[in-house]
Amino acid sequence: MTFIIWAAALLEGLSLTLIQGFLPLYVRQSLGETHFLAVGAVVAVPALGTFIASNFWGGLSDVSGRLKPFILVGLLGYVAALAGYPLFRNDVPILLWAGLASLLYGTLAPSLKTYVTLARPDRREHALAYLLMAQSIGWLTGSVGGSRLMEHGLGPGFKIALWSAAALLAAHTVLVALMLRDHRREPVARQSRGWLAGVAQDLASLYENPRLLALCVLIFFLVAGNYITWGFFSVYFVEHLHASVRTLGVALAVSSILGIALMPAVGPLVRRFGGHVVLGLGTTLYVVMYLGMAVTRNPIAIAALFAMPLYGMVNVSANTLAAQYSGRAQRGGGLGVLNGTYALATIVGPLIGGWLADRSGLGSIPWTSLGFAIVASLIAWQAVWAAGGQVSGRNGD
């Protein structure tokens, strides 16, 4: 069962690399889109669908007490998204298709995280770390394979990459349907009889949880700042820094390799020092990264900074805290709310980045990300102080 879940995370990472890493460049260079705001919308529009999906499907998972159906919904959403993109010749149908497909695939990430934390309640940090390591292997595969396919033609190579990934996802969807055991739990108690009202009650109680809400505010600032740069990194790297697509692929690949190498250590790190402390350290290192990116235009230096393996520290610690705050019964909804926050930040970040690039040029992007990272770091360390410098990650379910 663990292999099936890890494989799903790997394929999700591969898909996200194609959608977020290469699709903006495809729309810009192959489809001829001239406005950076429209390029940013390629990332922002599906993020809106993911925000809705994470909340709705996560709440429905709590109400039903089931997980496998929502994993299948997420996988089918990715199949539809990747298979459909090459069929369109301009950005408007791509945006519409991306938004519709994301209403399905937006549930996959929180559903997988819920599955592994329920399966290993005594070692949530480790389970999340290895799940995210599998996702990072998918990013590496997408970065290397995608860039190699696109070296001799961005448009044709991108279509081959999309259809190949869609075929792999379709095959894995069949495997999940046949082989994965559903991880059932007691449905969350609800006052009303209707399932839709039950979902609304579940989400309302989660958003009223002050610790979960504070965590989401922190993540919003950090991820929005990240996506101001990440949403345009391929365009920034190739057009602003005049680097090659091959160098871009190497930068993405090295980032993934370092993330994979660090991930086995993240679980014990979070368990030893606690999610608050590791989250504070991760946000501080993001400040260092964006400061370096803002003051240099050397592509190799930018690639080295971009490759800093910070994603695991932040994501494992944030999801561990969200799992702790939401409890077993509301685990799907709690992780869905956090994933929805990531998605909401993914909407805001690229739109801000596109607006700034249209008016001030691509050089303003890392400076803006730096400001967002500083705010997130201040919030993170305030949480550490409020927790009394907690240094133990061992928490009850």
Kinemage of the C-alpha trace (Angstrom):
@kinemage 1
@onewidth
@group {chain A} dominant
@subgroup {mainchain}
@vectorlist {calphas} color= white
{ca met a 1} P 0.000 0.000 0.000
{ca thr a 2} L 2.854 2.384 0.812
{ca phe a 3} L 4.319 1.926 -2.673
{ca ile a 4} L 0.987 2.843 -4.291
{ca ile a 5} L 0.720 6.046 -2.252
{ca trp a 6} L 4.345 7.021 -2.918
{ca ala a 7} L 3.885 6.368 -6.641
{ca ala a 8} L 0.830 8.629 -6.661
{ca ala a 9} L 2.868 11.374 -4.967
{ca leu a 10} L 5.688 10.889 -7.499
{ca leu a 11} L 3.283 11.261 -10.418
{ca glu a 12} L 1.734 14.323 -8.820
{ca gly a 13} L 5.190 15.903 -8.515
{ca leu a 14} L 5.917 15.125 -12.160
{ca ser a 15} L 2.600 16.658 -13.212
{ca leu a 16} L 3.086 19.815 -11.151
{ca thr a 17} L 6.535 20.352 -12.662
{ca leu a 18} L 5.025 20.288 -16.145
{ca ile a 19} L 2.066 22.489 -15.169
{ca gln a 20} L 3.832 25.062 -13.005
{ca gly a 21} L 7.396 24.864 -14.302
{ca phe a 22} L 6.959 24.590 -18.075
{ca leu a 23} L 3.357 25.532 -18.959
{ca pro a 24} L 3.954 29.296 -18.421
{ca leu a 25} L 6.959 29.147 -20.768
{ca tyr a 26} L 4.898 27.190 -23.327
{ca val a 27} L 2.107 29.784 -23.230
{ca arg a 28} L 4.624 32.604 -23.499
{ca gln a 29} L 6.845 31.289 -26.281
{ca ser a 30} L 4.809 28.727 -28.237
{ca leu a 31} L 1.388 30.372 -28.026
{ca gly a 32} L 2.798 33.911 -28.226
{ca glu a 33} L 1.184 35.433 -25.119
{ca thr a 34} L 2.636 38.947 -24.624
{ca his a 35} L 1.166 39.939 -21.244
{ca phe a 36} L 2.922 38.642 -18.149
{ca leu a 37} L -0.329 38.898 -16.178
{ca ala a 38} L -1.900 36.354 -18.546
{ca val a 39} L 1.143 34.099 -18.127
{ca gly a 40} L 0.746 34.343 -14.366
{ca ala a 41} L -2.926 33.405 -14.707
{ca val a 42} L -1.826 30.040 -16.141
{ca val a 43} L -0.651 29.198 -12.615
{ca ala a 44} L -3.227 31.259 -10.713
{ca val a 45} L -6.456 29.948 -12.307
{ca pro a 46} L -5.906 26.242 -11.506
{ca ala a 47} L -4.813 27.322 -8.035
{ca leu a 48} L -8.299 28.771 -7.502
{ca gly a 49} L -9.790 25.396 -8.412
{ca thr a 50} L -7.331 23.699 -6.054
{ca phe a 51} L -8.357 26.039 -3.223
{ca ile a 52} L -12.021 25.109 -3.723
{ca ala a 53} L -11.258 21.412 -4.186
{ca ser a 54} L -8.999 21.113 -1.135
{ca asn a 55} L -11.638 22.582 1.139
{ca phe a 56} L -14.678 20.842 -0.344
{ca trp a 57} L -13.254 17.359 -0.891
{ca gly a 58} L -11.338 17.503 2.409
{ca gly a 59} L -14.512 18.365 4.311
{ca leu a 60} L -16.420 15.639 2.464
{ca ser a 61} L -13.682 13.176 3.429
{ca asp a 62} L -14.241 14.048 7.106
{ca val a 63} L -18.014 13.726 6.763
{ca ser a 64} L -17.800 10.375 4.953
{ca gly a 65} L -14.830 8.995 6.890
{ca arg a 66} L -13.252 7.744 3.638
{ca leu a 67} L -10.112 8.547 1.608
{ca lys a 68} L -9.734 6.228 -1.402
{ca pro a 69} L -12.537 7.829 -3.488
{ca phe a 70} L -10.891 11.237 -3.145
{ca ile a 71} L -7.485 9.910 -4.174
{ca leu a 72} L -9.136 8.533 -7.320
{ca val a 73} L -10.846 11.873 -8.000
{ca gly a 74} L -7.487 13.650 -7.755
{ca leu a 75} L -5.715 11.226 -10.082
{ca leu a 76} L -8.460 11.461 -12.708
{ca gly a 77} L -8.236 15.253 -12.535
{ca tyr a 78} L -4.538 15.163 -13.406
{ca val a 79} L -5.198 12.753 -16.280
{ca ala a 80} L -7.788 15.135 -17.712
{ca ala a 81} L -5.587 18.214 -17.260
{ca leu a 82} L -2.451 16.810 -18.884
{ca ala a 83} L -4.249 15.064 -21.725
{ca gly a 84} L -6.257 18.185 -22.544
{ca tyr a 85} L -3.650 20.990 -22.595
{ca pro a 86} L -2.110 20.069 -25.989
{ca leu a 87} L -5.528 20.238 -27.663
{ca phe a 88} L -5.808 24.026 -27.282
{ca arg a 89} L -4.139 26.714 -29.402
{ca asn a 90} L -4.502 29.820 -27.218
{ca asp a 91} L -4.403 30.714 -23.554
{ca val a 92} L -8.139 31.258 -22.850
{ca pro a 93} L -9.244 27.617 -23.407
{ca ile a 94} L -6.142 26.468 -21.496
{ca leu a 95} L -7.160 28.634 -18.542
{ca leu a 96} L -10.730 27.302 -18.588
{ca trp a 97} L -9.577 23.686 -18.872
{ca ala a 98} L -7.016 24.163 -16.102
{ca gly a 99} L -9.636 25.632 -13.796
{ca leu a 100} L -12.094 22.780 -14.371
{ca ala a 101} L -9.504 20.006 -14.018
{ca ser a 102} L -8.096 21.546 -10.830
{ca leu a 103} L -11.513 21.179 -9.180
{ca leu a 104} L -10.701 17.469 -9.277
{ca tyr a 105} L -6.919 17.161 -8.925
{ca gly a 106} L -6.811 19.697 -6.093
{ca thr a 107} L -7.865 16.993 -3.651
{ca leu a 108} L -4.974 14.611 -4.359
{ca ala a 109} L -2.220 16.196 -2.233
{ca pro a 110} L -4.232 16.605 1.016
{ca ser a 111} L -5.805 13.164 0.566
{ca leu a 112} L -2.396 11.491 0.251
{ca lys a 113} L -1.086 13.375 3.292
{ca thr a 114} L -4.152 12.437 5.292
{ca tyr a 115} L -3.711 8.794 4.311
{ca val a 116} L -0.090 8.542 5.470
{ca thr a 117} L -0.615 10.444 8.729
{ca leu a 118} L -3.552 8.212 9.643
{ca ala a 119} L -1.603 5.098 8.683
{ca arg a 120} L 1.380 6.145 10.860
{ca pro a 121} L -0.060 8.271 13.699
{ca asp a 122} L 3.022 7.721 15.872
{ca arg a 123} L 5.444 8.916 13.168
{ca arg a 124} L 3.526 11.562 11.239
{ca glu a 125} L 6.631 13.629 10.536
{ca his a 126} L 8.475 10.701 8.986
{ca ala a 127} L 5.459 9.592 6.937
{ca leu a 128} L 5.010 13.095 5.535
{ca ala a 129} L 8.726 13.441 4.805
{ca tyr a 130} L 8.874 10.241 2.761
{ca leu a 131} L 5.663 11.136 0.919
{ca leu a 132} L 7.135 14.520 -0.011
{ca met a 133} L 10.399 12.833 -0.979
{ca ala a 134} L 8.444 10.758 -3.496
{ca gln a 135} L 6.852 13.957 -4.782
{ca ser a 136} L 10.306 15.515 -5.128
{ca ile a 137} L 11.461 12.516 -7.175
{ca gly a 138} L 8.525 13.304 -9.453
{ca trp a 139} L 9.712 16.908 -9.738
{ca leu a 140} L 13.163 15.656 -10.638
{ca thr a 141} L 11.749 13.333 -13.286
{ca gly a 142} L 9.621 16.124 -14.727
{ca ser a 143} L 12.495 18.615 -14.680
{ca val a 144} L 15.019 16.365 -16.394
{ca gly a 145} L 12.638 14.574 -18.742
{ca gly a 146} L 10.685 17.692 -19.623
{ca ser a 147} L 13.732 19.819 -20.400
{ca arg a 148} L 15.294 17.050 -22.507
{ca leu a 149} L 12.118 16.626 -24.546
{ca met a 150} L 11.884 20.389 -25.107
{ca glu a 151} L 15.505 21.002 -26.104
{ca his a 152} L 14.724 20.472 -29.792
{ca gly a 153} L 11.352 22.208 -29.843
{ca leu a 154} L 9.359 23.579 -26.926
{ca gly a 155} L 5.889 22.983 -28.397
{ca pro a 156} L 6.241 19.384 -29.665
{ca gly a 157} L 8.385 18.317 -26.707
{ca phe a 158} L 5.918 19.730 -24.194
{ca lys a 159} L 3.013 17.872 -25.799
{ca ile a 160} L 4.910 14.574 -25.682
{ca ala a 161} L 5.745 15.171 -21.998
{ca leu a 162} L 2.109 15.945 -21.147
{ca trp a 163} L 0.657 12.925 -22.931
{ca ser a 164} L 3.303 10.577 -21.517
{ca ala a 165} L 2.573 11.744 -17.975
{ca ala a 166} L -1.188 11.437 -18.584
{ca ala a 167} L -0.738 7.815 -19.700
{ca leu a 168} L 1.253 6.971 -16.561
{ca leu a 169} L -1.374 8.618 -14.364
{ca ala a 170} L -4.199 6.733 -16.097
{ca ala a 171} L -2.440 3.419 -15.510
{ca his a 172} L -1.823 4.262 -11.854
{ca thr a 173} L -5.452 5.276 -11.387
{ca val a 174} L -6.466 1.766 -12.412
{ca leu a 175} L -3.914 0.305 -9.965
{ca val a 176} L -5.251 2.454 -7.111
{ca ala a 177} L -8.838 1.460 -7.892
{ca leu a 178} L -7.951 -2.237 -7.799
{ca met a 179} L -5.269 -2.479 -5.109
{ca leu a 180} L -5.388 0.381 -2.578
{ca arg a 181} L -7.123 -0.346 0.710
{ca asp a 182} L -9.404 2.474 1.834
{ca his a 183} L -8.339 3.976 5.167
{ca arg a 184} L -11.658 4.451 6.937
{ca arg a 185} L -12.244 6.418 10.131
{ca glu a 186} L -15.269 7.489 12.111
{ca pro a 187} L -17.141 10.236 10.217
{ca val a 188} L -16.999 13.604 11.936
{ca ala a 189} L -20.105 14.282 14.020
{ca arg a 190} L -22.489 16.779 12.431
{ca gln a 191} L -25.668 18.435 13.641
{ca ser a 192} L -27.534 18.473 10.324
{ca arg a 193} L -28.700 15.552 8.216
{ca gly a 194} L -27.452 16.763 4.823
{ca trp a 195} L -23.901 15.922 3.777
{ca leu a 196} L -23.361 19.368 2.236
{ca ala a 197} L -24.333 21.089 5.467
{ca gly a 198} L -22.037 18.655 7.275
{ca val a 199} L -19.127 19.692 5.061
{ca ala a 200} L -19.891 23.360 5.805
{ca gln a 201} L -19.972 22.672 9.556
{ca asp a 202} L -16.707 20.762 9.411
{ca leu a 203} L -14.922 23.552 7.526
{ca ala a 204} L -16.399 26.266 9.750
{ca ser a 205} L -15.051 24.592 12.884
{ca leu a 206} L -11.617 24.239 11.271
{ca tyr a 207} L -11.443 27.885 10.222
{ca glu a 208} L -12.435 28.857 13.778
{ca asn a 209} L -9.419 26.929 15.123
{ca pro a 210} L -7.025 29.792 16.069
{ca arg a 211} L -3.822 27.739 15.848
{ca leu a 212} L -4.696 26.332 12.427
{ca leu a 213} L -5.733 29.788 11.198
{ca ala a 214} L -2.464 31.374 12.371
{ca leu a 215} L -0.485 28.637 10.626
{ca cys a 216} L -2.425 29.294 7.413
{ca val a 217} L -1.683 33.034 7.559
{ca leu a 218} L 2.047 32.308 7.873
{ca ile a 219} L 1.963 29.842 4.980
{ca phe a 220} L -0.014 32.270 2.835
{ca phe a 221} L 2.665 34.962 3.037
{ca leu a 222} L 5.530 32.546 2.469
{ca val a 223} L 3.969 30.651 -0.442
{ca ala a 224} L 2.577 33.787 -2.108
{ca gly a 225} L 6.093 35.220 -2.002
{ca asn a 226} L 7.498 31.985 -3.394
{ca tyr a 227} L 5.040 31.966 -6.289
{ca ile a 228} L 5.729 35.572 -7.184
{ca thr a 229} L 9.095 34.152 -8.271
{ca trp a 230} L 8.217 30.492 -8.950
{ca gly a 231} L 5.273 31.387 -11.202
{ca phe a 232} L 7.716 33.230 -13.474
{ca phe a 233} L 10.961 31.433 -12.756
{ca ser a 234} L 11.220 29.791 -16.169
{ca val a 235} L 10.494 33.108 -17.926
{ca tyr a 236} L 12.726 35.059 -15.516
{ca phe a 237} L 15.587 32.597 -15.942
{ca val a 238} L 15.427 32.345 -19.739
{ca glu a 239} L 14.376 35.875 -20.758
{ca his a 240} L 15.747 38.102 -17.993
{ca leu a 241} L 18.969 36.230 -17.235
{ca his a 242} L 19.427 34.942 -20.831
{ca ala a 243} L 20.037 31.374 -19.678
{ca ser a 244} L 19.227 28.344 -21.837
{ca val a 245} L 16.303 25.972 -21.388
{ca arg a 246} L 18.865 23.257 -20.662
{ca thr a 247} L 20.332 25.325 -17.808
{ca leu a 248} L 16.784 25.856 -16.538
{ca gly a 249} L 16.253 22.099 -16.510
{ca val a 250} L 19.513 21.592 -14.616
{ca ala a 251} L 18.474 24.202 -12.023
{ca leu a 252} L 15.117 22.512 -11.492
{ca ala a 253} L 16.765 19.088 -11.356
{ca val a 254} L 19.440 20.094 -8.828
{ca ser a 255} L 16.746 21.669 -6.648
{ca ser a 256} L 14.836 18.384 -6.698
{ca ile a 257} L 17.940 16.256 -6.016
{ca leu a 258} L 18.907 18.311 -2.972
{ca gly a 259} L 15.332 18.228 -1.725
{ca ile a 260} L 15.284 14.439 -2.051
{ca ala a 261} L 18.649 14.089 -0.290
{ca leu a 262} L 17.538 16.219 2.667
{ca met a 263} L 14.024 14.816 3.070
{ca pro a 264} L 14.890 11.700 5.169
{ca ala a 265} L 16.440 14.014 7.773
{ca val a 266} L 13.453 16.373 7.932
{ca gly a 267} L 11.147 14.004 9.833
{ca pro a 268} L 13.599 13.426 12.713
{ca leu a 269} L 14.433 17.159 12.686
{ca val a 270} L 10.781 18.132 13.106
{ca arg a 271} L 10.274 15.433 15.755
{ca arg a 272} L 13.316 16.607 17.721
{ca phe a 273} L 12.864 20.395 17.616
{ca gly a 274} L 9.151 20.748 16.877
{ca gly a 275} L 7.281 22.090 13.882
{ca his a 276} L 7.382 25.716 15.060
{ca val a 277} L 11.173 25.891 15.297
{ca val a 278} L 11.813 24.128 11.974
{ca leu a 279} L 9.232 26.342 10.283
{ca gly a 280} L 10.954 29.441 11.666
{ca leu a 281} L 14.337 28.231 10.424
{ca gly a 282} L 12.933 27.439 6.966
{ca thr a 283} L 11.310 30.858 6.534
{ca thr a 284} L 14.546 32.577 7.597
{ca leu a 285} L 16.515 30.670 4.983
{ca tyr a 286} L 13.977 31.756 2.358
{ca val a 287} L 14.803 35.356 3.302
{ca val a 288} L 18.481 34.586 2.643
{ca met a 289} L 17.629 32.940 -0.703
{ca tyr a 290} L 15.561 35.824 -2.065
{ca leu a 291} L 18.023 38.418 -0.863
{ca gly a 292} L 20.741 36.661 -2.834
{ca met a 293} L 18.535 36.360 -5.921
{ca ala a 294} L 17.671 40.050 -5.753
{ca val a 295} L 21.257 41.317 -5.716
{ca thr a 296} L 22.782 39.178 -8.490
{ca arg a 297} L 22.052 38.499 -12.173
{ca asn a 298} L 24.445 35.580 -12.581
{ca pro a 299} L 22.395 32.564 -13.801
{ca ile a 300} L 24.635 30.054 -12.000
{ca ala a 301} L 24.358 31.947 -8.714
{ca ile a 302} L 20.585 32.247 -9.123
{ca ala a 303} L 20.350 28.521 -9.887
{ca ala a 304} L 22.400 27.703 -6.770
{ca leu a 305} L 20.159 29.841 -4.571
{ca phe a 306} L 17.022 28.408 -6.135
{ca ala a 307} L 18.329 24.902 -5.427
{ca met a 308} L 18.444 25.462 -1.638
{ca pro a 309} L 16.457 22.502 -0.217
{ca leu a 310} L 13.990 24.485 1.888
{ca tyr a 311} L 10.700 23.097 0.632
{ca gly a 312} L 10.853 19.978 2.796
{ca met a 313} L 11.560 21.839 6.021
{ca val a 314} L 8.596 24.151 5.568
{ca asn a 315} L 6.122 21.664 4.128
{ca val a 316} L 6.737 18.803 6.564
{ca ser a 317} L 6.665 21.080 9.609
{ca ala a 318} L 3.525 22.928 8.419
{ca asn a 319} L 1.633 19.721 7.600
{ca thr a 320} L 2.722 18.105 10.876
{ca leu a 321} L 1.347 21.085 12.799
{ca ala a 322} L -1.891 21.091 10.761
{ca ala a 323} L -2.364 17.353 11.393
{ca gln a 324} L -1.825 17.943 15.111
{ca tyr a 325} L -4.230 20.894 15.272
{ca ser a 326} L -7.059 19.184 13.356
{ca gly a 327} L -7.021 15.802 15.096
{ca arg a 328} L -7.896 12.402 13.642
{ca ala a 329} L -11.579 12.969 12.854
{ca gln a 330} L -10.981 16.224 10.970
{ca arg a 331} L -7.612 15.299 9.463
{ca gly a 332} L -8.853 15.409 5.859
{ca gly a 333} L -10.456 18.804 6.293
{ca gly a 334} L -7.552 20.244 8.307
{ca leu a 335} L -4.943 19.265 5.746
{ca gly a 336} L -7.368 20.363 3.028
{ca val a 337} L -7.618 23.826 4.596
{ca leu a 338} L -3.812 24.065 4.701
{ca asn a 339} L -3.539 22.852 1.112
{ca gly a 340} L -6.204 25.389 0.154
{ca thr a 341} L -4.054 28.093 1.714
{ca tyr a 342} L -1.143 26.977 -0.452
{ca ala a 343} L -3.456 27.196 -3.457
{ca leu a 344} L -4.809 30.631 -2.493
{ca ala a 345} L -1.250 31.908 -2.185
{ca thr a 346} L -0.544 30.355 -5.580
{ca ile a 347} L -3.320 32.549 -7.002
{ca val a 348} L -2.105 35.759 -5.411
{ca gly a 349} L 1.618 35.236 -6.038
{ca pro a 350} L 1.618 34.851 -9.847
{ca leu a 351} L -0.922 37.662 -10.284
{ca ile a 352} L 1.238 40.022 -8.248
{ca gly a 353} L 4.299 38.803 -10.125
{ca gly a 354} L 2.630 39.328 -13.513
{ca trp a 355} L 1.375 42.793 -12.564
{ca leu a 356} L 4.857 43.805 -11.369
{ca ala a 357} L 6.599 42.345 -14.426
{ca asp a 358} L 4.283 44.213 -16.801
{ca arg a 359} L 4.934 47.519 -15.033
{ca ser a 360} L 8.426 47.298 -13.543
{ca gly a 361} L 10.108 44.440 -15.385
{ca leu a 362} L 11.115 40.957 -14.298
{ca gly a 363} L 13.913 42.314 -12.073
{ca ser a 364} L 11.373 43.447 -9.455
{ca ile a 365} L 10.133 39.916 -8.809
{ca pro a 366} L 12.776 38.595 -6.333
{ca trp a 367} L 12.658 41.832 -4.309
{ca thr a 368} L 8.916 41.410 -3.814
{ca ser a 369} L 9.344 37.758 -2.819
{ca leu a 370} L 11.919 38.903 -0.276
{ca gly a 371} L 9.367 41.207 1.374
{ca phe a 372} L 6.792 38.426 1.653
{ca ala a 373} L 9.391 36.028 3.097
{ca ile a 374} L 10.370 38.566 5.765
{ca val a 375} L 6.738 38.872 6.898
{ca ala a 376} L 6.380 35.076 7.037
{ca ser a 377} L 9.614 34.717 9.007
{ca leu a 378} L 8.501 37.277 11.585
{ca ile a 379} L 5.185 35.438 12.057
{ca ala a 380} L 6.989 32.097 12.360
{ca trp a 381} L 9.377 33.257 15.064
{ca gln a 382} L 6.542 34.966 16.944
{ca ala a 383} L 4.831 31.544 17.026
{ca val a 384} L 8.031 29.982 18.395
{ca trp a 385} L 8.138 32.607 21.119
{ca ala a 386} L 4.428 32.098 21.910
{ca ala a 387} L 5.015 28.349 22.200
{ca gly a 388} L 7.720 29.028 24.774
{ca gly a 389} L 10.606 27.860 22.573
{ca gln a 390} L 9.162 24.354 22.315
{ca val a 391} L 11.856 21.877 21.233
{ca ser a 392} L 9.939 18.640 21.186
{ca gly a 393} L 7.915 17.513 18.215
{ca arg a 394} L 6.216 14.631 20.032
{ca asn a 395} L 2.508 15.296 20.132
{ca gly a 396} L -0.569 13.217 20.669
{ca asp a 397} L -2.954 12.417 17.848
